[in-house]
Amino acid sequence: MMKFHVLTLFPEVFESLNHSMIKRGIEAGHIAINPVNIRDFAQNNRRQTDGYPYGGGAGMIISPEPIYLAYKSLDLSHSRLVYLTPTGRVFNQDMAAELAQEADLILLCGHYEGVDQRIIDEIVTDEISLGDFVLTGGEIAAIAVIDAVARLVPGVLKPESLAQESFSQGILEYPQYTRPPEFLGRKVPEVLLSGHHGEIEKWRREQALEATRRKRPDLLR
Ligand SMILES: C[S@@+](CC[C@H](N)C(=O)[O-])C[C@H]1O[C@@H](n2cnc3c(N)ncnc32)[C@H](O)[C@@H]1O
């Protein structure tokens, strides 16, 4: 069982994970998702969680205190804590596989202009970015990380579903086909209908390498 604890100002966003494979993984007890509302830990009557940046500049910064209290409420001081940020290491399948080894993983979602640096220095162990672009908040990035990690937790998917996926062997996946055998004049490659497993494997390997050469040559370097 792996538990994802999310420190966020928008816990309701995580209801969107309760579908399909992830929902089944939760129901079967392989994973659990625990959103924690940072606002519940605000120490003022107006439940304010942000402040103006020292030194001036646009936007608001999430204050360190409510994040720290939300974190402390989990009582998981030895667990990894990922801050989703465009300044982090760009997420990939190897990182997903590494994080899937954890029993508890805490994710911190920023909003507005981000979070006070002191909370990063105090509690964050990993900084992860979804890519070189800026989102409104860390929630969508956290959902992407949870989804990618959760499907690697034993029991969530069948092992054979993961074996030949893109990136699992360092290259992209081969093209896939299903019924009908002909669609708008485009036929399913003959070899896939042959029933010859050796030939099918060989064709798939060649196609996977060709797709990688064409779309992501950087993976072959
Ligand atoms: C508007 S962004 C803040 C951007 C920040 N001022 C900067 O320039 O780096 C608000 C929050 O969204 C999240 N976020 C934005 N882009 C992201 C990305 N590419 N990957 C992960 N999280 C991101 C972070 O949690 C961030 O604190």
PDBQT file of the ligand as one rigid body, heavy atoms in Angstrom, charges set to zero:
ROOT
HETATM    1  C1  LIG A 301       2.243  30.512 -11.101  1.00  0.00    +0.000 C 
HETATM    2  S1  LIG A 301       3.232  29.232 -10.442  1.00  0.00    +0.000 S 
HETATM    3  C2  LIG A 301       4.584  30.113  -9.730  1.00  0.00    +0.000 C 
HETATM    4  C3  LIG A 301       5.713  30.295 -10.673  1.00  0.00    +0.000 C 
HETATM    5  C4  LIG A 301       6.927  30.919 -10.011  1.00  0.00    +0.000 C 
HETATM    6  N1  LIG A 301       6.675  32.278  -9.632  1.00  0.00    +0.000 N 
HETATM    7  C5  LIG A 301       8.099  30.878 -10.996  1.00  0.00    +0.000 C 
HETATM    8  O1  LIG A 301       8.271  31.813 -11.777  1.00  0.00    +0.000 OA
HETATM    9  O2  LIG A 301       8.848  29.875 -10.995  1.00  0.00    +0.000 OA
HETATM   10  C6  LIG A 301       2.323  28.655  -9.060  1.00  0.00    +0.000 C 
HETATM   11  C7  LIG A 301       2.611  27.258  -8.639  1.00  0.00    +0.000 C 
HETATM   12  O3  LIG A 301       2.288  26.366  -9.675  1.00  0.00    +0.000 OA
HETATM   13  C8  LIG A 301       3.089  25.212  -9.624  1.00  0.00    +0.000 C 
HETATM   14  N2  LIG A 301       3.702  25.022 -10.948  1.00  0.00    +0.000 N 
HETATM   15  C9  LIG A 301       3.716  25.907 -11.953  1.00  0.00    +0.000 A 
HETATM   16  N3  LIG A 301       4.348  25.426 -13.036  1.00  0.00    +0.000 NA
HETATM   17  C10 LIG A 301       4.738  24.171 -12.710  1.00  0.00    +0.000 A 
HETATM   18  C11 LIG A 301       5.460  23.159 -13.410  1.00  0.00    +0.000 A 
HETATM   19  N4  LIG A 301       5.914  23.318 -14.659  1.00  0.00    +0.000 N 
HETATM   20  N5  LIG A 301       5.695  21.995 -12.756  1.00  0.00    +0.000 NA
HETATM   21  C12 LIG A 301       5.262  21.806 -11.495  1.00  0.00    +0.000 A 
HETATM   22  N6  LIG A 301       4.582  22.730 -10.783  1.00  0.00    +0.000 NA
HETATM   23  C13 LIG A 301       4.324  23.911 -11.373  1.00  0.00    +0.000 A 
HETATM   24  C14 LIG A 301       4.086  25.434  -8.491  1.00  0.00    +0.000 C 
HETATM   25  O4  LIG A 301       3.647  24.720  -7.340  1.00  0.00    +0.000 OA
HETATM   26  C15 LIG A 301       4.040  26.918  -8.275  1.00  0.00    +0.000 C 
HETATM   27  O5  LIG A 301       4.335  27.278  -6.954  1.00  0.00    +0.000 OA
ENDROOT
TORSDOF 0
